[in-house]
Amino acid sequence: MPLPDPEPQARPHRPAKMTVYFDGSCPLCTIEIGHYARQPGAEGIDFVDVAAGDADLGPGLTREAAMRRFHVRRGDGRLVSGARGFVAIWQVLPRWRRAARLAALPGVTRLMEAAYRLFLPIRPALSRLAGALGARAATPRSGGRPGR
């Protein structure tokens, strides 16, 4: 019988993955998330299509909230949304780190959030336009649910 190793080998620490929740029924959203998913560093991110219906959202996030607004769960479990969600992704993706640093300047994330809130009401129209130009949703819309 072998003796136990007196100094157990340390296992490398792997940080928990970030989770990005997106509306896969939105062609515009699908294009953007597809772009992020193809970036170097995206292996550290789980992308969850909330429109699929059976998505595991974890604590503090409902499907309705996730369909209305962009959400990201950081590796530490903290949930952020809107502009802060985009910045969280940018911090993980090497090609986007400059954008994350710009967003860290005083007032920039607030301005981004204001722009995001202006974008939300026109997202359905932009999504329809993207669809008309050939973009496809990850998950087909079901029923009469309006595009978001």
C-alpha contacts under 8 A as a table, 3 or more apart, distances in Angstrom:
res1	aa1	res2	aa2	distance
5	D	8	P	5.78
15	P	75	G	6.66
16	A	75	G	4.57
16	A	76	D	6.90
17	K	44	G	5.25
17	K	45	I	5.39
17	K	46	D	6.58
17	K	74	R	7.33
17	K	75	G	5.02
18	M	44	G	6.50
18	M	45	I	4.76
18	M	46	D	6.11
18	M	72	V	7.14
18	M	73	R	5.73
18	M	74	R	4.67
18	M	75	G	4.63
19	T	45	I	5.63
19	T	46	D	4.62
19	T	47	F	5.86
19	T	48	V	6.99
19	T	72	V	5.63
19	T	73	R	5.02
19	T	74	R	6.54
19	T	75	G	7.57
20	V	45	I	7.01
20	V	46	D	6.14
20	V	47	F	4.86
20	V	48	V	5.98
20	V	71	H	6.31
20	V	72	V	4.53
20	V	73	R	6.48
21	Y	47	F	6.17
21	Y	48	V	4.85
21	Y	49	D	6.09
21	Y	50	V	6.14
21	Y	57	L	7.90
21	Y	66	A	6.65
21	Y	70	F	6.65
21	Y	71	H	5.48
21	Y	72	V	6.03
22	F	29	C	6.88
22	F	30	T	7.78
22	F	33	I	7.51
22	F	47	F	7.42
22	F	48	V	6.26
22	F	49	D	5.25
22	F	50	V	5.76
22	F	51	A	7.72
22	F	66	A	7.13
22	F	67	M	7.19
22	F	70	F	6.30
22	F	71	H	7.33
23	D	26	C	5.66
23	D	29	C	6.33
23	D	30	T	7.34
23	D	49	D	5.86
23	D	50	V	5.50
23	D	51	A	5.39
23	D	66	A	7.61
23	D	67	M	5.72
23	D	148	R	7.73
24	G	27	P	7.16
24	G	29	C	6.72
24	G	30	T	5.65
24	G	49	D	5.11
24	G	50	V	6.59
24	G	51	A	5.34
24	G	52	A	7.18
24	G	137	A	5.68
24	G	138	A	4.75
24	G	139	T	5.07
24	G	140	P	7.85
25	S	30	T	7.68
25	S	51	A	5.80
25	S	137	A	5.00
25	S	138	A	6.11
25	S	139	T	4.84
25	S	140	P	5.53
25	S	141	R	5.46
25	S	147	G	7.21
25	S	148	R	7.94
26	C	29	C	5.22
26	C	30	T	6.12
26	C	124	P	7.90
26	C	127	S	5.89
26	C	136	R	7.94
26	C	137	A	5.36
26	C	138	A	7.69
26	C	147	G	6.46
26	C	148	R	6.33
27	P	30	T	5.00
27	P	31	I	6.26
27	P	127	S	5.61
27	P	128	R	7.58
27	P	130	A	6.26
27	P	131	G	5.81
27	P	135	A	5.43
27	P	136	R	4.90
27	P	137	A	4.12
27	P	138	A	7.28
28	L	31	I	5.25
28	L	32	E	6.48
28	L	126	L	7.13
28	L	127	S	4.92
28	L	130	A	5.85
28	L	131	G	7.60
28	L	135	A	7.07
28	L	137	A	7.70
29	C	32	E	5.18
29	C	33	I	6.09
29	C	127	S	7.67
29	C	137	A	7.93
30	T	33	I	5.23
30	T	34	G	5.86
30	T	136	R	7.36
30	T	137	A	5.75
30	T	138	A	6.07
31	I	34	G	5.10
31	I	35	H	6.26
31	I	135	A	7.17
31	I	136	R	7.97
32	E	35	H	5.12
32	E	36	Y	6.51
33	I	36	Y	5.08
33	I	37	A	6.02
33	I	47	F	7.88
34	G	37	A	4.98
34	G	38	R	6.31
35	H	38	R	5.42
35	H	39	Q	6.74
36	Y	39	Q	5.35
36	Y	42	A	6.78
37	A	42	A	5.34
37	A	43	E	7.87
37	A	45	I	7.95
37	A	47	F	7.68
38	R	42	A	6.68
39	Q	42	A	5.59
39	Q	93	L	6.82
39	Q	95	R	7.58
40	P	43	E	7.52
40	P	93	L	6.44
40	P	94	P	6.84
40	P	95	R	7.56
41	G	44	G	5.96
41	G	45	I	7.86
41	G	92	V	6.50
41	G	93	L	5.04
41	G	94	P	6.56
42	A	45	I	5.23
42	A	92	V	7.65
42	A	93	L	6.51
43	E	46	D	7.57
44	G	92	V	7.61
48	V	55	A	6.60
48	V	56	D	7.99
49	D	52	A	5.71
49	D	55	A	6.71
49	D	138	A	7.78
49	D	139	T	7.78
50	V	53	G	6.05
50	V	54	D	7.59
50	V	55	A	5.54
50	V	63	R	6.62
50	V	66	A	6.81
50	V	67	M	6.78
51	A	55	A	7.89
51	A	67	M	7.31
51	A	139	T	6.44
51	A	141	R	7.94
52	A	55	A	6.44
52	A	139	T	6.17
53	G	63	R	8.00
57	L	61	L	5.96
57	L	62	T	6.94
57	L	63	R	7.37
58	G	61	L	6.49
60	G	79	L	7.82
61	L	65	A	6.53
61	L	66	A	6.71
62	T	65	A	5.27
62	T	66	A	6.19
63	R	66	A	5.00
63	R	67	M	6.08
64	E	67	M	5.20
64	E	68	R	6.28
65	A	68	R	5.14
65	A	69	R	6.17
66	A	69	R	5.50
66	A	70	F	6.26
66	A	71	H	6.27
67	M	70	F	7.41
67	M	148	R	7.35
68	R	148	R	7.12
69	R	81	S	6.95
69	R	82	G	6.43
69	R	120	L	7.80
70	F	81	S	5.47
70	F	82	G	5.29
70	F	85	G	6.83
71	H	79	L	6.93
71	H	80	V	5.79
71	H	81	S	4.21
71	H	82	G	6.51
71	H	85	G	5.76
72	V	79	L	5.78
72	V	80	V	5.38
72	V	81	S	6.05
72	V	85	G	5.16
72	V	86	F	7.97
72	V	88	A	7.43
72	V	89	I	7.95
73	R	76	D	7.84
73	R	77	G	5.69
73	R	78	R	5.54
73	R	79	L	4.36
73	R	80	V	6.29
74	R	77	G	5.30
74	R	78	R	5.33
74	R	79	L	6.29
74	R	80	V	7.54
74	R	88	A	7.35
75	G	78	R	7.38
80	V	84	R	5.93
80	V	85	G	5.29
81	S	84	R	5.58
81	S	85	G	4.58
81	S	86	F	7.84
82	G	85	G	5.29
82	G	86	F	6.80
82	G	113	E	6.36
82	G	116	Y	6.70
83	A	86	F	5.21
83	A	87	V	6.30
83	A	109	T	6.42
83	A	110	R	7.96
83	A	112	M	5.73
83	A	113	E	4.90
83	A	116	Y	6.64
84	R	87	V	5.03
84	R	88	A	6.12
84	R	109	T	7.00
84	R	113	E	7.72
85	G	88	A	5.08
85	G	89	I	6.53
86	F	89	I	5.21
86	F	90	W	6.27
87	V	90	W	4.94
87	V	91	Q	6.19
87	V	99	A	7.72
87	V	100	A	5.40
87	V	103	A	6.90
88	A	91	Q	5.24
88	A	92	V	6.84
88	A	100	A	7.71
89	I	92	V	5.35
89	I	93	L	6.45
90	W	93	L	5.23
90	W	94	P	7.54
90	W	95	R	7.91
90	W	96	W	4.75
90	W	97	R	5.49
90	W	99	A	6.69
90	W	100	A	5.37
91	Q	94	P	7.36
91	Q	96	W	6.86
91	Q	97	R	5.28
91	Q	100	A	5.56
92	V	96	W	7.84
92	V	97	R	7.33
93	L	96	W	5.39
93	L	97	R	6.39
94	P	97	R	5.36
95	R	98	R	7.41
96	W	99	A	5.39
96	W	100	A	6.53
97	R	100	A	4.86
97	R	101	R	6.18
98	R	101	R	5.03
98	R	102	L	6.23
99	A	102	L	5.04
99	A	103	A	6.14
100	A	103	A	5.01
100	A	104	A	6.34
101	R	104	A	5.07
101	R	105	L	6.98
102	L	105	L	5.52
102	L	108	V	7.24
103	A	106	P	7.97
103	A	108	V	5.13
103	A	109	T	5.25
104	A	108	V	6.71
104	A	109	T	6.83
105	L	108	V	5.69
105	L	109	T	7.76
106	P	109	T	7.70
107	G	110	R	5.23
107	G	111	L	6.33
108	V	111	L	5.10
108	V	112	M	6.18
109	T	112	M	4.88
109	T	113	E	6.06
110	R	113	E	5.03
110	R	114	A	6.26
111	L	114	A	5.05
111	L	115	A	6.25
112	M	115	A	5.07
112	M	116	Y	6.07
113	E	116	Y	4.91
113	E	117	R	6.17
114	A	117	R	5.17
114	A	118	L	6.39
115	A	118	L	5.07
115	A	119	F	6.19
116	Y	119	F	4.92
116	Y	120	L	6.28
117	R	120	L	5.34
117	R	121	P	7.61
118	L	121	P	6.54
118	L	122	I	7.61
119	F	122	I	5.48
119	F	123	R	6.03
120	L	123	R	5.14
121	P	124	P	7.16
122	I	125	A	5.47
122	I	126	L	6.29
123	R	126	L	5.05
123	R	127	S	5.88
123	R	148	R	5.98
124	P	127	S	5.03
124	P	128	R	6.20
124	P	146	P	7.73
124	P	147	G	5.12
124	P	148	R	4.53
125	A	128	R	5.11
125	A	129	L	6.21
126	L	129	L	4.96
126	L	130	A	6.11
127	S	130	A	5.01
127	S	131	G	6.16
127	S	147	G	7.28
127	S	148	R	7.37
128	R	131	G	4.96
128	R	132	A	6.12
128	R	147	G	7.56
129	L	132	A	4.98
129	L	133	L	6.24
130	A	133	L	5.05
130	A	134	G	6.47
130	A	135	A	5.34
131	G	134	G	5.14
131	G	135	A	4.60
131	G	136	R	5.96
131	G	137	A	7.85
132	A	135	A	7.17
137	A	140	P	6.13
141	R	144	G	7.94
141	R	145	R	7.02
141	R	147	G	7.82
142	S	145	R	6.64
